[in-house]
Amino acid sequence: MPASATASADEIRDANTRYHDAAARSYDEKWGIDFGDVGTGQVVAKLEKALGSSRARFADALEIGAGTGYFSLNLLRAGAIRRATATDISPGMLETLAANAADLGLEVETVVGEAERLPLGDESFDLVFGHAVLHHIPDLDRALSEFARVLRPGGRLAFCGEPSRYGDLLAALPKRAARAISPLWRRALGARVRSGYDRPQTDGEWLEWQVDVHSFSPAELRRMLAGAGLVEPRIRGEELLANIYGWGLRTVESTAEFDDVPERWRTFAFRSYLALQRLDQGLLEPRLPPQLFYNLVLSARKPEAAAV
């Protein structure tokens, strides 16, 4: 469920920090995050879809809500960005990102901080980007203004994986169905129920359902981008069948002890999800309006400096 309508901005930030700190060590396994060729290909394709161009290259890039490094590290591996700064409200996530970077032999500067108050200089970056983060930010208008501030003139903003208003409603259906069948699924795989699964969701990883603040329409995003002084907005839809299926998989898996879920199941789930993702990309995304998809991807540009 989303954050309470009565929750203050500080309460939402606190929930996000505590949840992501608690989830950091197991986050990559839970979400199937890959730092090999598959993950790199996914991330590059998402960025290119957001920007509307292929083979884009940036010297200095800033990731907002970088988590464990899914986007930053894969973009560095691909050569799409030369230098990366990763920010997140969660120190735990950035610790995991730093460990992932070390394992991959990559260098990333990490900065703990809020998106609405970036501790970074004006006009420092050619690209500001993120994945599945805007919907967590309480004061998004202020955050977008901050993103514009740290962008150099002509710099690009790109965000992927943001829930559409329709997609957010659609995701409730596979989640509900998955919870209903999860006892049968666990029995078939011989998996135990996850310890504490039925306890009240009040702390640590159980804050997962309290950290979401927004879902979006394309028109709303265009208004917000324009309000931050950004131009040339581009908004596309992403994933429909893959996300309906993916939310069902993630929900049933979340009810079981992680070590009890067989590797053969994880391999099947990941490969079948990728197959539906390709079907979405080839058949549905070019033909349907963006607001019908679960995710929205967006980009915009900071205007060039006016001639003196």
N, C-alpha and C positions, 0 to 999 in steps of 0.2 A: 504494500500500500504506500501511497506518497506520504510526505511529511504532513503533520497535522496543520490545518489551516491557521491554527492559533500559534504555531511555533514561531518564535522570533528568529531573526537572522543569526544571532549568536548561537541559539539552540541548534539550528540546522548545521552550522559550521562545526559545532561540538560533536554532533552525531556523526557527521561525515568523517571527522578526524578519528574518533574512537572506532567506528566501523572499519575504516580502511587500515588503521594501525593493526587491528585484530586480524584482518583478512590477509595482510600483506604476504605472510610466508606461504600460504596455500593458494594464493590468488591465481598464479599461472596455471597450476594444475586444475583448479576449478573451472576456469574459462578456456582451457585448451590453448593458452598463449604459446606461440611458436616463434623461435628466433632462428629458424633455419630457412630454407628456400621457400617453403609454403608460407610462413609468416611474412617474410619479406615481400613475396609476390602479392599477398593480400593487402598489405599496408600501402605499397606503391600504387596498386590499382585504386584503392580508396582515395588517396591523395589526388591522383590524376583525375578521378571522377569529380571530386570536389572542385578542382581548379579548371577542369575542362580542357586540359592540355597534357600531353605526355612528355616525358623526359625533362620535367622542370627540375632545375638545380638551384639551391639556395646556399649562401655562405654562412649566415648566422641565423639560427632558428631557435625559437622558444616554444616549448610545449607547456600547455596549461593542463594541470591535473594529469601529470605524466604517468602516475601509477608505477608499475614495475618496469616500464620502458617499452611496451609493445610497439608504439609508434616511433619514438625517438631512436631506439636501438636498431630497429629494422630499416629505418630511413638512412641512418648512418651506414649500415651494412650495404645498402643499395647505392650509396654515393649521391642520394638525392639532397642531402644536407651535409655541409662540411663541418660545422661546429654546432653543438647542441647544448642548450640550457634547459634543464627540466625542473619545473616547479610543481609543487603539490602541497596541499594543506596537511598531508599526513607524513610525518617523519618516517614512519614504518615503511610506507611505500617507497620512499626515496632510498632508504637503506637497501631494500631489495633490488631496486633499480641499479644502484651502485654495484651491488654484488653481481648482478647479471652483466653489467657493462664490463666488469673485471674479467668475468669468465669468457666474454667474447673478445677481449682485448681492445675495447673501445673506451674513449674518454668522453665523459659528460659532466658538465657542471650542474650540481643540484642545489636548489634554493627552496627552503621551506617558506611558504607564504600563501596568502589569500589572493584569489584572482582579482578581487576588487581593489586591492592595495599592493601592487607589484613593487617589490623593493629593487627596481631596475631602472636604468637611465632612459631618458627620452631617445627615440629614434635609434635604438640599438640593434634591431633585428630586421631581416628581410622577409621572414616568415613567422607568423604566430599561428599555432595549430593545436589541435587536441582531438581526442576521441572519447565520446561518451562522457563528457564533462560539463557542458553548458547546463544541462538539466539539474545539476547538483548545486549551482551557484545561486545564493539567495538574491543578490542585487545584480541582475544580469546587465542592466543598462550601464551601471557604473563599471562593471567588468569590461564590457565592450569598449567603453571609452578608454580604459587602461590599455587594452590591447592596441587601440589606435595610437595611443601616446607612445608606446615603445616601438611601434613600427616605423621604419624609415619611409620617406616619401616614395610612393610607387610599390611599397611592400605589400605582401599578400597575407590575408587571413584565410584559414581553412579549417573547418571542423567537420568531423564525420561521426556517425553513430548516435545522432540525437533523436529521441523518440518523437514521432509525430503524434498529434492529438488522437487521430483515428487508430494509429498503430498501438498506442498505449492502452486503449480500450480493447483492441483485438488481442493483445497479449494476455489479458485476463482469462480468456477461454482455455488455451492450452495449459495454463498454470492450474486452473481449477480441475480440469480433467486429469492432469498428471497427479495431483494430490490424491484424487479419488482412487487411481489405479496403483499408486505407489506400493501398498502392501503386497499386491500380487506380483509386481515387478521385483521387489526385494526377495520374495519367496522363490521366484523363478531363478534368480541369480545367486541365491544363498547368501544374501547380504543382510547384516543386522541393521536395525533402525539406528539412525545417528543419535549418539548420546545427547540428550537435552533437546531433541528435535521438537518435542511438544511443550517445552517450557515457554513462559512469556518472553516475548522478544523485547528485552529491555537493555541489553548490554552487549558490548563487543560485536561479534559477527551477527548477532541477532538484531542489530540496528539496520540491517540491509534494507528493510522495507520502509525506513524512516528518512532515508537520505536523498530521495528524489523530490524535486521541487516543481519542475516545469515539464510540460510537453508542449509541442509547437505546431503552428500552422505556417506554411510558406509565407503568407502575407504578413504574419506577425514578425517573422524573422527579418523580412525585408525592411519593415518599419524600424526595428531595433538597429539594424546595421546602418541605415540612413541616419538615425539619431546619433550614432557614434561618429558620423562624418565619413563613413566608408561608402564607396561607390562600386558600381558594376556587380551587384549581388547576383549570385548564381546558386540556385537551390534545386537539388535533385532528390528523388526517392531511391531507397536502397533496401532490398530484402523484404520479401513478403512471405513466401512459402518457407524460406529458410528460417525466419524468425519464429513463425508459428511452431514449426518443428523443434527449433532450438530451445525455445522456452519450455516446451514439454520435456525435453531431455534434461535440461538443467534442473527443473523442478523435481523430477523423480530422483535424480542423482543426489540432490541436496538432502534427501530424507535418509540416505544410507551412509554408513561409515565409509570413508574414502577408500581405505585399504581393502574393503570387501568387494568393491566393484571391479570385476575382472578386466584385464587389459584388452581382451578380445572385444568386450562391450565398448570400451572407450574408442578403440580403433574403428569399429563399426559406426558408432555415433558420429565421430569426427568426419569420416569419409562420406557418410550419407548426408551430413550437413553441408559439406562442400559441394556435393552433387546438386542439392537444391539451390545453393547459392549461385552456381553456374546457370541453372535454369532461370532463376530470377533475372540475372544479368542479361542473358541472351534473349529471353522471351518477354518478360513482363516490364522490366525497367524502361526499355525504349518506348513502350506503348501506353503505359498508364500514368496518370498525373501523380506528382510526388506525394501529395497528401494521403494517398491510399496505402503507402508503404509504411512499414514499422519504423524505419530509420530515415532521417533526412541528412543529407550532406550539403554543406554550404561553403561558399567562398565569397570574398569581396576584396577590394583593393583600397589602399590609402592613396588619396590623390597626390600627384606630384606637387612639389613646392612651387608656389606662384613665382613667376619671373619678377625680379626686382627692377 
